[in-house]
Amino acid sequence: MPKLPDELLALAERVSNRGRWGADDRRGTLNLIDADAVRRGAAAVRDGKVFSLAVPFDADGPQTGAIPGRDNPELTMTAVNVAYTGDADGFCTNDDAFSMGVQAATHWDALSHVGYSHELYNGVADTTVTEAGSSELGIERFGPIVTRGILLDVARLHGVDHFDDNHPIRAEELDRCVADAGLTVEPGDIVMVRTGHMHFLRIGEKDRYRMVCPGLSVDTIEWLHDHQVAGVASDTFVLECFPGEDPAALLPVHMIQLRDMGLAQGQIWALDELAADCAADGRHECLLSATPLPLTGASGGPVAPTATK
């Protein structure tokens, strides 16, 4: 399979941010989050309602074992009611350890997660990733993420609770969602795309959640570039439609967005509660706080995003 078909290589060139923020840039489109973007997010807070956008981090998570190393979160107690002085009526403590695949639950992909032609974002060589992690593009490079979030509810746009197939989302659908919300996407915003796909997790169909995903088509790549978004997240396992529309291109949205655009991608975000509130009050913007755990060298980072309205 070629790295990308010629027409997608041309698209990758058009949306490339290589060198845009300097040869040493390691944050990609997150550079677009400036003071204005943060203030815009803060201005979206009116009622003080806070929504968690994370799935539970536990052993009953979305993973099925199909992807090696991407294990559901597991908690191990290392101390249980230990009386340090020997007196059970005195100081007692509990402690624990935690392990998981960094992309096993709600997460961001780091810019080291995907590359092609031996390169990662901004021309960084793929040899900078070793068994010790990424020396250049680990998730710790993202830093704090606080900006305006905009919910684009594609499922509601079509009048459905969820899609039963790998519905490819087009740019015109994003335009319609933005128009319905009465908003303008501005540089540094993060868009959250709801498909309703969490339905399959709720009913226990994890393989269905993982293997057949509605999501972004390659048609949306230029839309996200033109709107200068800082990141995009969705409620699906893959973010892009999967299986994809072109059998000659494996996960082309990942390849172009991460390697060429340096665009932060979030997956497995729980958007249903926020979406219901947005539909009720007609306001589809929020203050989004979504800083990943700064795991040095990691190719992704668990995150517990919050949306405040």
KEPAVEX-907236 format. One line per 10 residues: their letters; for each residue x, y, z of N, C-alpha, C, CB. Coordinates in steps of 0.001 Angstrom, whole numbers. Glycine has a CB too. Layout:
% residues N
A	X Y Z X Y Z X Y Z X Y Z; ... $
***
This chain:
% residues 309
MPKLPDELLA	846 -1194 0 0 0 0 885 1249 0 -959 3 1232; 675 2183 -933 1477 3406 -948 1190 4256 276 1210 4211 -2221; 2112 5187 545 1952 6014 1739 654 6804 1691 3137 6965 1891; 369 7433 594 -891 8131 346 -1061 8243 -1163 -919 9551 1034; -2286 8168 -1670 -2495 8424 -3099 -2045 9843 -3457 -3985 8221 -3476; -1735 10053 -4718 -1182 11340 -5152 -2076 12520 -4791 -954 11323 -6644; -3395 12344 -4932 -4286 13475 -4641 -4269 13829 -3153 -5723 13149 -5085; -4045 12833 -2295 -3964 13123 -866 -2601 13695 -495 -4241 11861 -53; -1559 13304 -1213 -257 13939 -995 -316 15417 -1365 839 13227 -1813; -1055 15736 -2419 -1223 17143 -2803 -2014 17896 -1736 -1933 17253 -4172 $
LAERVSNRGR	-3031 17249 -1183 -3793 17855 -90 -2902 18081 1120 -4991 16971 292; -2080 17095 1446 -1172 17225 2586 -242 18421 2415 -352 15944 2764; 206 18641 1197 1083 19785 923 335 21103 1119 1644 19702 -509; -919 21138 708 -1692 22385 825 -1949 22774 2280 -3023 22245 94; -2131 21796 3140 -2495 22106 4532 -1305 21997 5479 -3605 21176 5003; -128 21756 4944 1047 21558 5796 1377 22807 6609 2250 21163 4946; 1687 22572 7881 2155 23656 8757 3650 23544 9039 1378 23645 10077; 4354 22782 8246 5787 22623 8450 6489 23979 8380 6376 21656 7406; 7200 24314 9422 7944 25560 9488 7123 26782 9845 8598 25792 8207; 5827 26640 9931 4961 27810 10180 5304 28517 11486 3495 27383 10205 $
WGADDRRGTL	5603 27730 12525 5945 28312 13830 7421 28095 14160 5064 27702 14937; 8218 27921 13127 9647 27753 13307 10079 26307 13234 10067 28333 14611; 11362 26113 12968 11900 24763 12801 11852 23953 14084 13321 24832 12305; 11816 24617 15226 11825 23919 16510 10433 23688 17075 12639 24692 17501; 9403 24045 16330 8037 23902 16851 7693 22444 17100 7026 24516 15881; 7102 22171 18252 6688 20818 18614 5229 20776 19087 7605 20266 19704; 4480 21880 18934 3103 21943 19427 2071 22001 18306 2937 23144 20322; 2496 22283 17103 1555 22310 15996 465 23349 16172 937 20963 15824; -756 22973 15841 -1866 23925 15832 -2251 24419 17222 -3061 23297 15181; -1753 23810 18263 -2012 24344 19605 -1391 25726 19775 -1467 23389 20677 $
NLIDADAVRR	-436 26070 18910 111 27432 18916 -958 28482 18626 1234 27551 17893; -2067 28060 18035 -3136 28996 17702 -3929 29444 18929 -4070 28366 16696; -3773 28740 20039 -4473 29144 21263 -3707 30298 21894 -4610 27946 22268; -4236 31490 21708 -3615 32683 22284 -4537 33271 23349 -3306 33737 21182; -4174 34428 23860 -4973 35051 24919 -6399 35327 24454 -4318 36352 25382; -6556 35695 23186 -7900 35959 22669 -8756 34697 22687 -7824 36518 21246; -8157 33559 22338 -8905 32303 22338 -9327 31917 23751 -8069 31183 21716; -8432 32125 24711 -8765 31811 26103 -9879 32728 26599 -7516 31944 27008; -9768 34016 26301 -10815 34957 26722 -12148 34636 26048 -10398 36402 26398; -12088 34184 24803 -13311 33801 24103 -13970 32611 24797 -13009 33463 22629 $
GAAAVRDGKV	-13146 31673 25250 -13686 30550 25996 -14290 30985 27315 -12614 29523 26239; -13586 31867 28022 -14093 32351 29308 -15412 33092 29131 -13063 33267 29980; -15548 33825 28033 -16772 34584 27785 -17967 33678 27499 -16563 35536 26623; -17706 32418 27160 -18793 31469 26897 -19434 30951 28178 -18278 30301 26082; -18812 31226 29320 -19339 30750 30606 -20403 31723 31099 -18197 30600 31663; -21628 31232 31226 -22740 32072 31691 -23418 31500 32933 -23768 32238 30580; -23648 30205 32945 -24434 29583 34010 -23598 28843 35041 -25418 28638 33416; -22326 28620 34746 -21476 27887 35676 -21708 26389 35669 -21682 28402 37049; -22341 25869 34614 -22543 24422 34505 -21269 23768 33965 -23759 24097 33584; -20867 22659 34598 -19629 21974 34219 -19956 20542 33806 -18598 21988 35391 $
FSLAVPFDAD	-19421 20127 32678 -19666 18792 32141 -18347 18040 31998 -20395 18874 30779; -18315 16818 32498 -17160 15954 32273 -17286 15317 30899 -17043 14866 33381; -16198 15316 30154 -16190 14737 28808 -15358 13459 28751 -15653 15751 27800; -15061 12882 29911 -14243 11669 29979 -15110 10446 30257 -13161 11807 31063; -14733 9328 29659 -15338 8055 30036 -14696 7593 31341 -15161 6982 28906; -15318 6662 32071 -14675 6135 33278 -13340 5465 32943 -15608 5133 33986; -12352 5701 33779 -11043 5073 33599 -11004 3831 34482 -9869 6064 33952; -11464 2704 33942 -11505 1478 34724 -11358 269 33810 -12812 1391 35527; -11366 -906 34402 -11096 -2136 33664 -12193 -2482 32667 -10915 -3275 34624; -13339 -1837 32781 -14434 -2082 31847 -14448 -1030 30743 -15779 -2092 32585 $
GPQTGAIPGR	-13275 -558 30356 -13166 487 29350 -13416 3 27940 -11827 1107 29419; -13150 842 26941 -13496 538 25550 -12646 -542 24891 -13394 1772 24747; -11487 -858 25473 -10554 -1757 24792 -10986 -3220 24894 -9157 -1593 25372; -10654 -3983 23845 -11021 -5399 23783 -9810 -6325 23744 -11882 -5651 22571; -8607 -5763 23719 -7407 -6573 23574 -6974 -6740 22138 -7623 -7912 24181; -7722 -6170 21205 -7396 -6329 19788 -6146 -5559 19393 -8559 -5879 18935; -5854 -4459 20096 -4663 -3666 19801 -3627 -3944 20880 -4997 -2139 19722; -2505 -4570 20542 -1508 -4936 21558 -1054 -3737 22377 -303 -5585 20899; -1054 -3891 23695 -577 -2852 24592 -1597 -1794 24933 591 -2207 24005; -2672 -1735 24185 -3697 -725 24482 -4699 -1345 25465 -4422 -229 23160 $
DNPELTMTAV	-4261 -1428 26705 -5042 -2100 27741 -5915 -1111 28495 -4121 -2833 28715; -7088 -1573 28902 -7961 -745 29718 -7278 -383 31030 -9287 -1462 29986; -7654 745 31624 -7059 1148 32901 -7238 79 33977 -7673 2461 33372; -6199 -98 34774 -6243 -1084 35861 -5631 -477 37117 -5493 -2392 35464; -6377 -556 38193 -5941 -25 39481 -5472 -1166 40368 -7077 767 40169; -4304 -1011 40968 -3763 -2005 41894 -3442 -1319 43211 -2496 -2697 41306; -4063 -1778 44277 -3780 -1197 45588 -2418 -1686 46080 -4897 -1562 46609; -1584 -777 46494 -262 -1119 47026 -192 -974 48540 798 -248 46385; -1177 -332 49109 -1288 -227 50569 -2761 -59 50905 -434 974 51137; -3246 -874 51831 -4657 -829 52218 -4757 -671 53731 -5408 -2110 51746 $
NVAYTGDADG	-5189 498 54150 -5372 796 55577 -4133 445 56397 -6581 38 56122; -2996 858 55905 -1729 569 56590 -1544 1551 57749 -522 655 55596; -1353 996 58944 -1094 1816 60133 406 2020 60253 -1673 1149 61430; 886 3207 59882 2319 3438 59824 2979 3377 61191 2593 4767 59192; 2248 3720 62210 2836 3681 63560 2590 2349 64239 2271 4806 64421; 1831 1477 63575 1452 225 64205 172 323 65002 2546 -246 65089; -329 1524 65158 -1555 1749 65917 -2691 1977 64926 -1407 2965 66898; -3627 1031 64855 -4722 1125 63898 -5638 2305 64162 -5523 -140 63914; -5551 2877 65359 -6350 4060 65667 -5607 5352 65321 -6735 4062 67142; -4360 5213 64878 -3567 6376 64500 -3589 6603 63003 -2140 6216 64975 $
FCTNDDAFSM	-2491 7155 62506 -2400 7494 61086 -2414 6233 60228 -1127 8311 60808; -3421 6109 59348 -3521 4992 58405 -3583 5548 56983 -4775 4106 58710; -3076 4789 56051 -3020 5300 54679 -3349 4222 53657 -1644 5878 54388; -3801 4670 52501 -4034 3817 51337 -3243 4378 50164 -5558 3725 50993; -2732 3494 49346 -1971 3921 48175 -2219 2922 47058 -444 4040 48496; -1890 3332 45854 -2188 2466 44721 -1307 2795 43528 -3654 2585 44334; -1332 1895 42565 -646 2086 41288 -1674 1945 40176 529 1061 41106; -1331 2506 39024 -2296 2582 37930 -1574 2307 36622 -3003 3969 37893; -2161 1473 35774 -1556 1209 34468 -2637 1189 33396 -778 -130 34480; -2252 1622 32205 -3179 1623 31075 -2419 1954 29799 -4334 2635 31302 $
GVQAATHWDA	-2986 1625 28669 -2498 2169 27417 -2847 3641 27357 -3087 1410 26209; -1923 4469 26905 -2162 5914 26987 -3328 6367 26104 -903 6670 26593; -3702 5535 25127 -4839 5868 24266 -6019 4926 24496 -4418 5823 22800; -6086 4342 25697 -7108 3342 25973 -8461 3939 26311 -6665 2468 27090; -8484 5146 26846 -9740 5797 27221 -9751 7193 26591 -9903 5874 28791; -10399 8145 27201 -10426 9506 26657 -9001 10043 26571 -11313 10440 27533; -8605 10523 25393 -7196 10892 25224 -7003 11883 24082 -6353 9649 24973; -5802 12440 24051 -5265 13152 22894 -4203 12266 22250 -4669 14550 23304; -4109 12297 20943 -2954 11737 20240 -1831 12766 20251 -3324 11329 18776; -642 12336 20587 522 13213 20459 928 13293 18989 1709 12702 21335 $
LSHVGYSHEL	1739 14265 18651 2175 14419 17265 3209 13378 16864 2740 15803 17051; 3640 12568 17820 4526 11441 17508 3742 10176 17178 5466 11172 18675; 2430 10235 17256 1611 9023 17129 1604 8454 15716 193 9315 17553; 1633 9315 14707 1512 8856 13322 2478 9642 12434 49 9013 12812; 3122 8933 11529 3958 9572 10520 3934 8759 9246 5397 9741 11022; 4656 9223 8255 4867 8434 7038 6120 8956 6345 3622 8507 6081; 6666 8155 5453 7918 8484 4753 9024 8846 5737 7695 9644 3773; 9031 8152 6880 10072 8291 7903 10096 9667 8560 11419 8011 7295; 8994 10394 8463 8922 11706 9096 7667 11844 9937 8968 12805 8047; 7816 12626 11006 6708 13038 11843 6462 14528 11592 6999 12749 13357 $
YNGVADTTVT	5688 15153 12457 5358 16568 12283 6607 17448 12210 4465 17037 13423; 6528 18456 11358 7558 19489 11201 8914 18927 10788 7711 20255 12489; 8882 17816 10050 10117 17243 9541 10928 16462 10545 10947 18303 9000; 10370 16193 11716 11087 15425 12731 11233 13976 12254 10345 15486 14105; 12434 13444 12338 12688 12080 11879 12002 11067 12781 14191 11804 11827; 11507 9996 12171 10847 8978 12989 11835 8225 13880 10107 7993 12095; 13127 8377 13624 14134 7743 14486 14222 8409 15856 15499 7784 13811; 13544 9540 16031 13515 10180 17352 12559 9458 18298 13106 11654 17222; 11824 8487 17773 10979 7633 18609 11689 6302 18797 9560 7429 17974; 11943 5953 20034 12610 4699 20377 11789 3986 21443 14069 4951 20873 $
EAGSSELGIE	12319 2888 21950 11621 2180 23019 11507 3030 24277 12335 878 23339; 12296 4087 24361 12217 5002 25504 11168 6087 25296 13573 5643 25758; 10539 6113 24104 9534 7126 23811 10021 8107 22768 9149 7865 25071; 9299 9195 22621 9643 10228 21644 10458 11320 22314 8371 10823 20998; 11639 11580 21785 12483 12629 22363 12068 14022 21906 13935 12388 21999; 11238 14101 20873 10888 15401 20292 9407 15748 20375 11309 15435 18866; 8536 14761 20231 7113 15053 20056 6238 14290 21043 6688 14723 18643; 6735 14086 22252 5916 13455 23279 4747 14338 23675 6758 13129 24500; 3761 13743 24301 2545 14473 24657 2821 15619 25619 1533 13528 25270; 3938 15562 26346 4250 16655 27275 4452 17975 26545 5496 16319 28086 $
RFGPIVTRGI	4734 17896 25235 4946 19115 24451 3660 19920 24267 5524 18761 23093; 2514 19279 24455 1251 19995 24274 1105 21133 25278 73 19033 24404; 1478 20905 26528 1302 21930 27545 -162 22128 27889 1906 23239 27083; -474 23217 28612 -1864 23462 29016 -2766 23717 27809 -1933 24654 29976; -3982 23185 27864 -4963 23409 26805 -6239 23959 27431 -5251 22094 26012; -6446 25248 27275 -7661 25924 27738 -8063 26901 26640 -7437 26666 29127; -9258 26741 26095 -9694 27590 24988 -11200 27490 24846 -8992 27191 23666; -11730 28092 23794 -13153 27912 23527 -13370 26586 22816 -13712 29083 22682; -14332 25824 23296 -14755 24609 22627 -16082 24835 21931 -14857 23452 23619; -16237 24252 20760 -17491 24338 20010 -17968 22923 19712 -17314 25161 18688 $
LLDVARLHGV	-19202 22624 20119 -19778 21308 19856 -20498 21321 18515 -20747 20893 20988; -20132 20391 17648 -20797 20203 16364 -21494 18845 16408 -19777 20291 15161; -22816 18875 16560 -23594 17652 16784 -24117 17140 15446 -24773 17909 17775; -23311 16308 14794 -23667 15816 13466 -24823 14827 13540 -22456 15160 12798; -24887 14045 14605 -26011 13114 14752 -27330 13879 14826 -25831 12237 16012; -27374 14908 15656 -28608 15699 15783 -28937 16412 14466 -28471 16735 16928; -27913 16833 13744 -28136 17462 12440 -28963 16561 11537 -26800 17795 11767; -28699 15246 11622 -29402 14281 10776 -30645 13702 11450 -28466 13157 10393; -30951 14186 12652 -32148 13717 13335 -32060 12301 13851 -33299 13822 12433; -30837 11848 14177 -30651 10486 14687 -29930 10530 16029 -29858 9620 13674 $
DHFDDNHPIR	-30103 9473 16806 -29367 9348 18065 -27925 8941 17807 -30047 8330 18989; -27736 8098 16792 -26400 7627 16423 -26463 7090 15001 -25881 6529 17418; -25298 6865 14423 -25219 6274 13088 -24963 4774 13212 -24102 6955 12245; -25570 4007 12330 -25372 2561 12349 -24288 2106 11381 -26668 1862 12023; -23671 3052 10688 -22628 2691 9736 -21443 3637 9905 -23166 2735 8280; -20482 3509 9017 -19285 4360 9065 -19526 5658 8303 -18061 3617 8479; -20555 6366 8680 -20961 7600 7996 -19778 8557 7862 -22116 8286 8757; -19365 8901 6639 -18266 9861 6454 -18781 11294 6554 -17575 9639 5089; -18275 12029 7512 -18719 13405 7735 -18031 14326 6735 -18423 13857 9192; -18821 15148 6058 -18310 16068 5044 -18191 17483 5606 -19221 16062 3805 $
AEELDRCVAD	-17426 18295 4911 -17250 19688 5318 -18579 20430 5354 -16286 20397 4374; -19466 20138 4418 -20741 20859 4395 -21584 20525 5615 -21518 20533 3119; -21418 19346 6186 -22132 19016 7417 -21597 19838 8588 -22012 17514 7721; -20286 20021 8627 -19714 20876 9669 -20209 22306 9501 -18170 20833 9628; -20274 22780 8255 -20796 24125 7997 -22229 24258 8500 -20732 24448 6496; -23041 23255 8257 -24439 23313 8691 -24545 23310 10207 -25228 22138 8112; -23712 22526 10870 -23713 22520 12338 -23331 23891 12890 -22746 21449 12873; -22307 24493 12307 -21867 25819 12760 -22969 26846 12530 -20572 26250 12026; -23609 26782 11367 -24686 27725 11065 -25856 27543 12023 -25159 27553 9617; -26212 26291 12303 -27312 26026 13230 -26995 26548 14625 -27609 24527 13288 $
AGLTVEPGDI	-25713 26514 14992 -25300 26992 16313 -25213 28511 16367 -23958 26388 16693; -25233 29156 15206 -25129 30610 15169 -23771 31125 15588 -26171 31211 16042; -22736 30344 15305 -21383 30694 15731 -20464 30874 14528 -20821 29619 16669; -19317 31464 14785 -18229 31528 13816 -17019 30853 14437 -17908 33007 13403; -16473 29854 13768 -15267 29196 14262 -14098 30146 14066 -15016 27832 13534; -13336 30376 15137 -12237 31332 15097 -10913 30639 15421 -12491 32487 16081; -9785 31254 15023 -8484 30633 15271 -8276 30308 16748 -7370 31544 14784; -7829 29080 17002 -7567 28653 18369 -8714 27923 19024 -7217 29818 19189; -9887 27884 18373 -10997 27094 18905 -10691 25606 18752 -12325 27454 18185; -11308 24807 19598 -11286 23352 19442 -12707 22900 19138 -10722 22636 20728 $
VMVRTGHMHF	-12874 22137 18071 -14198 21638 17717 -14341 20199 18191 -14438 21737 16192; -15514 19923 18743 -15845 18583 19231 -16992 18058 18384 -16222 18596 20761; -16777 16945 17722 -17731 16410 16756 -18458 15219 17378 -17017 15996 15436; -19757 15380 17574 -20547 14296 18172 -21249 13492 17080 -21585 14862 19176; -21093 12170 17168 -21776 11252 16257 -22793 10376 16972 -20765 10380 15549; -22774 10381 18311 -23640 9494 19076 -23102 8088 19211 -24981 9442 18449; -21840 7890 18794 -21274 6538 18733 -21075 5909 20112 -19950 6571 18004; -21106 6720 21173 -21012 6168 22530 -22160 5200 22830 -21006 7301 23561; -23206 5265 22032 -24330 4331 22177 -23842 2889 22252 -25314 4489 21009; -22883 2546 21414 -22433 1157 21351 -21619 761 22580 -21609 933 20096 $
LRIGEKDRYR	-20918 1711 23179 -20250 1409 24445 -21268 1186 25544 -19292 2538 24836; -22305 2014 25572 -23312 1899 26632 -24017 553 26600 -24336 3016 26508; -24205 -21 25411 -24906 -1305 25337 -23934 -2484 25304 -25804 -1342 24105; -22641 -2204 25521 -21660 -3274 25648 -21120 -3829 24354 -22243 -4361 26401; -21376 -3178 23229 -20872 -3660 21938 -19534 -2988 21625 -21902 -3383 20801; -18498 -3431 22333 -17189 -2785 22206 -16560 -3017 20837 -16254 -3291 23289; -16705 -4212 20294 -16149 -4466 18965 -16831 -3587 17923 -16300 -5952 18590; -18117 -3421 18071 -18858 -2555 17144 -18407 -1102 17297 -20386 -2671 17391; -18154 -677 18525 -17677 682 18767 -16323 908 18097 -17577 955 20277; -15479 -120 18104 -14113 24 17605 -14007 -142 16093 -13219 -976 18281 $
MVCPGLSVDT	-14784 -1054 15527 -14516 -1488 14158 -15316 -760 13083 -14785 -2934 14052; -16429 -160 13432 -17240 556 12444 -17546 1933 13009 -18562 -225 12100; -16821 2930 12534 -16913 4269 13124 -17364 5314 12113 -15572 4674 13710; -18437 6044 12424 -18673 7271 11670 -17572 8258 12025 -20090 7870 11974; -17299 9186 11161 -16235 10128 11504 -15844 11028 10354 -15031 9385 11978; -14799 11798 10593 -14346 12784 9622 -13864 12116 8341 -13235 13641 10216; -14281 12660 7220 -13759 12234 5928 -12590 13138 5553 -14867 12269 4831; -11853 12753 4525 -10747 13603 4077 -11264 14959 3604 -9960 12913 2948; -12536 15021 3284 -13163 16269 2852 -13112 17349 3933 -14605 16012 2454; -12972 16936 5198 -12959 17911 6301 -11569 18447 6609 -13534 17284 7548 $
IEWLHDHQVA	-10542 17871 6018 -9175 18265 6370 -8931 19735 6044 -8154 17384 5631; -9285 20146 4833 -9095 21558 4473 -10018 22472 5275 -9340 21762 2974; -11204 21994 5620 -12130 22794 6430 -11489 23131 7772 -13468 22040 6646; -10913 22135 8420 -10276 22362 9718 -9057 23271 9575 -9866 21025 10357; -8314 23096 8491 -7158 23958 8233 -7600 25398 7973 -6348 23428 7035; -8604 25565 7133 -9060 26910 6769 -9655 27653 7965 -10093 26828 5648; -10284 26914 8881 -10875 27538 10066 -9866 27718 11198 -12043 26710 10555; -8637 27257 10996 -7547 27490 11947 -7885 26984 13351 -7216 28976 12003; -8464 25778 13411 -8781 25214 14719 -7508 24697 15377 -9828 24081 14593; -7501 24718 16698 -6345 24230 17447 -6379 22727 17627 -6275 24902 18798 $
GVASDTFVLE	-7571 22151 17569 -7699 20718 17757 -9094 20260 17391 -7375 20332 19193; -9240 18950 17243 -10537 18353 16952 -10648 17076 17767 -10714 18070 15419; -11830 16846 18334 -12056 15651 19143 -13425 15080 18798 -11953 15972 20669; -13590 13786 19047 -14890 13172 18770 -15186 12086 19790 -14928 12591 17345; -16399 11556 19696 -16859 10522 20621 -16602 9119 20090 -18334 10698 20903; -15794 8990 19046 -15549 7679 18456 -14162 7153 18813 -15706 7747 16945; -13936 5912 18454 -12664 5241 18722 -11563 5744 17797 -12820 3732 18572; -11936 6164 16586 -10950 6423 15538 -10871 7895 15121 -11267 5581 14334; -11916 8671 15335 -12064 10060 14894 -12491 10148 13434 -10757 10818 15095; -11759 9492 12546 -12142 9520 11138 -13054 8343 10826 -10895 9494 10229 $
CFPGEDPAAL	-13752 8420 9700 -14642 7308 9351 -13796 6060 9100 -15513 7654 8095; -14287 4960 9650 -13530 3711 9564 -14506 2542 9467 -12583 3542 10793; -14302 1622 8529 -13288 1643 7482 -13426 2887 6593 -13386 373 6630; -12291 3296 6040 -12270 4505 5238 -12892 4315 3868 -10867 4986 5086; -13064 5427 3183 -13711 5392 1871 -12782 4891 772 -14220 6767 1512; -11479 5076 938 -10510 4701 -90 -9640 3567 438 -9635 5920 -508; -9796 2357 -81 -8994 1234 413 -7498 1405 177 -9453 -37 -238; -7124 2366 -668 -5703 2605 -938 -5058 3493 112 -5530 3232 -2306; -5846 4011 1045 -5310 4931 2053 -5766 4481 3439 -5765 6398 1773; -4825 4071 4267 -5135 3658 5629 -5069 4864 6555 -4167 2550 6104 $
LPVHMIQLRD	-6195 5209 7157 -6289 6310 8120 -5651 7603 7590 -5621 5907 9435; -6097 8061 6432 -5483 9256 5842 -5703 10525 6657 -6017 9464 4459; -6815 10621 7383 -7047 11811 8203 -6002 11885 9307 -8474 11798 8807; -5707 10753 9927 -4626 10715 10916 -3302 11136 10286 -4499 9305 11523; -2996 10554 9139 -1695 10800 8520 -1487 12279 8220 -1559 9989 7238; -2496 12907 7645 -2339 14305 7235 -2470 15253 8418 -3368 14664 6169; -3454 15013 9277 -3650 15940 10394 -2484 15909 11375 -4941 15611 11125; -1992 14741 11716 -922 14661 12708 439 14972 12097 -900 13281 13344; 749 14359 10968 2091 14502 10395 2293 15822 9670 2363 13371 9447; 1284 16270 8927 1457 17467 8099 918 18734 8761 774 17269 6768 $
MGLAQGQIWA	-256 18652 9356 -853 19825 9988 -373 20038 11417 -2351 19703 9976; 0 18956 12096 298 19074 13521 -952 19386 14325 1348 20150 13756; -2075 18805 13908 -3370 19091 14528 -3652 18104 15653 -4497 19040 13480; -3934 18629 16840 -4261 17779 17985 -5565 17028 17718 -4375 18623 19283; -5526 15704 17928 -6689 14845 17718 -7082 14189 19033 -6400 13772 16640; -8369 14261 19363 -8875 13599 20560 -9896 12536 20209 -9487 14615 21510; -9812 11412 20892 -10764 10324 20671 -11382 9854 21989 -10075 9150 19963; -12518 9184 21848 -13256 8568 22966 -13685 9636 23975 -12385 7487 23670; -14136 10769 23475 -14652 11822 24344 -16153 11610 24549 -14368 13233 23741; -16600 11741 25769 -18013 11542 26119 -18761 12864 25937 -18164 11016 27591 $
LDELAADCAA	-19494 12982 24857 -20091 14260 24477 -21611 14306 24633 -19735 14569 23062; -22240 13197 25018 -23700 13144 24993 -24357 14098 25983 -24157 11747 25276; -23861 14162 27207 -24477 15034 28210 -24339 16501 27805 -23837 14801 29596; -23153 16867 27342 -22949 18230 26864 -23870 18522 25689 -21484 18450 26461; -23998 17571 24772 -24830 17779 23587 -26288 17996 23963 -24710 16591 22639; -26775 17245 24942 -28166 17407 25370 -28396 18803 25934 -28537 16346 26418; -27427 19305 26691 -27564 20642 27256 -27495 21703 26164 -26478 20893 28305; -26609 21506 25196 -26505 22464 24090 -27807 22508 23292 -25325 22096 23164; -28415 21347 23088 -29681 21313 22358 -30783 22005 23145 -30082 19869 22050; -30717 21894 24475 -31762 22479 25315 -31682 23997 25370 -31675 21919 26714 $
DGRHECLLSA	-30461 24533 25476 -30348 25994 25629 -29886 26713 24360 -29390 26310 26748; -29564 25943 23315 -29189 26556 22050 -27789 27133 22009 -30143 27616 21727; -26997 26884 23058 -25628 27415 23099 -24644 26265 22930 -25357 28180 24435; -23854 26325 21884 -22953 25227 21535 -21487 25570 21763 -23158 24835 20095; -21219 26570 22590 -19843 26931 22911 -19623 26798 24409 -19519 28369 22437; -18360 26638 24793 -18025 26435 26198 -16568 26825 26425 -18276 24959 26625; -16211 26905 27686 -14799 26976 28058 -14313 25544 28179 -14574 27785 29402; -13394 25162 27332 -12878 23797 27316 -11524 23745 27997 -12776 23266 25877; -11409 22887 28990 -10130 22629 29659 -9770 21176 29389 -10205 22927 31215; -8646 20946 28711 -8346 19590 28245 -6845 19336 28177 -8972 19353 26874 $
TPLPLTGASG	-6156 19582 29278 -4710 19359 29328 -4419 17884 29568 -4057 20226 30431; -3652 17226 28694 -3339 15814 28907 -2325 15632 30025 -2812 15187 27623; -2278 14429 30583 -1203 14109 31516 128 14286 30790 -1351 12653 32079; 1073 15018 31370 2338 15295 30676 3309 14122 30782 2990 16557 31246; 2954 13013 30161 3776 11806 30200 4943 11980 29233 2935 10537 29840; 6123 12152 29749 7280 12479 28922 7536 11401 27871 8519 12663 29796; 7540 11825 26613 7849 10926 25509 6687 10115 24990 8902 10013 25917; 5506 10230 25593 4383 9367 25224 3763 9781 23894 3324 9390 26317; 3221 8795 23177 2591 9050 21882 1122 9424 22011 2726 7837 20996; 658 9540 23233 -702 9982 23507 -797 10323 24974 -1747 8901 23114 $
GPVAPTATK	-1906 10918 25353 -2046 11307 26746 -3474 11205 27227 -1545 12703 26946; -3724 10453 28311 -5057 10437 28904 -5452 11843 29332 -5110 9474 30106; -6744 12132 29222 -7223 13464 29567 -8631 13344 30141 -7204 14407 28327; -8945 14213 31082 -10302 14311 31633 -10832 15701 31304 -10321 14047 33193; -11298 15909 30077 -11714 17250 29668 -12968 17695 30414 -11960 17291 28160; -13084 18995 30611 -14310 19561 31149 -14777 20694 30247 -14100 20062 32599; -16085 20797 30112 -16715 21883 29363 -17545 22692 30339 -17595 21341 28183; -17296 23990 30419 -18011 24871 31332 -18829 25862 30522 -17032 25608 32282; -20126 25962 30875 -21036 26843 30129 -21613 27910 31060 -22183 26022 29471 $
***
